Amino acid sequence: MTAGGAVAGAGSLKATMGRLDLLTDVSGHYRPDRKYTQQVVDRLRTRGLPLDPDQIKLTSRK
């Protein structure tokens, strides 16, 4: 989508009936550092979305 341009974060979201079930940093070939996924989590929380640790799955080692 960004054709190699800069992004704030990358990954997948899974939702059921408007509730976020899972946020991951799994994004095809792009492997974002944890700091970028944390940036997305922080932004969603500041926008009022409650996220529990069990809703976040990180695969990045960084």
C-alpha positions as CSV (number, residue, x, y, z in Angstrom):
1,M,0.0,0.0,0.0
2,T,2.8,2.5,0.7
3,A,5.1,1.1,-2.0
4,G,8.1,0.9,0.4
5,G,7.4,4.3,2.0
6,A,7.6,5.0,5.7
7,V,4.8,3.6,8.0
8,A,4.0,4.1,11.7
9,G,3.4,0.4,12.2
10,A,2.4,-2.8,10.5
11,G,0.6,-5.9,11.4
12,S,-2.8,-7.5,11.6
13,L,-6.0,-6.8,13.5
14,K,-8.7,-9.4,14.3
15,A,-12.1,-8.1,15.5
16,T,-15.4,-9.7,16.2
17,M,-18.6,-7.6,16.3
18,G,-16.7,-4.4,16.8
19,R,-14.4,-5.7,19.5
20,L,-10.7,-6.0,18.9
21,D,-9.7,-9.6,19.7
22,L,-6.1,-9.5,18.6
23,L,-3.4,-7.1,17.4
24,T,-0.2,-8.7,16.0
25,D,3.0,-7.5,14.3
26,V,2.7,-10.2,11.6
27,S,2.6,-8.4,8.3
28,G,3.7,-10.5,5.4
29,H,7.3,-9.7,4.4
30,Y,7.5,-6.5,6.5
31,R,8.9,-7.2,10.0
32,P,8.4,-4.1,12.2
33,D,10.4,-3.6,15.3
34,R,8.5,-3.9,18.6
35,K,8.8,-0.1,19.1
36,Y,6.6,0.4,16.0
37,T,4.0,-2.0,17.2
38,Q,4.1,-0.3,20.6
39,Q,3.6,3.0,18.8
40,V,0.3,1.6,17.3
41,V,-0.8,0.2,20.7
42,D,-0.1,3.6,22.4
43,R,-2.0,5.5,19.7
44,L,-5.0,3.2,19.9
45,R,-5.1,3.5,23.7
46,T,-4.9,7.4,23.5
47,R,-7.9,7.2,21.1
48,G,-9.9,5.3,23.8
49,L,-9.5,1.7,22.7
50,P,-8.8,-0.5,25.8
51,L,-6.2,-3.1,25.0
52,D,-5.2,-5.8,27.4
53,P,-1.8,-7.6,27.1
54,D,-3.6,-10.8,26.1
55,Q,-4.9,-9.0,23.0
56,I,-1.4,-8.2,21.7
57,K,0.9,-10.8,20.1
58,L,4.4,-9.8,19.2
59,T,6.7,-12.0,17.1
60,S,9.5,-9.5,16.5
61,R,12.7,-10.1,18.5
62,K,13.7,-6.5,18.5
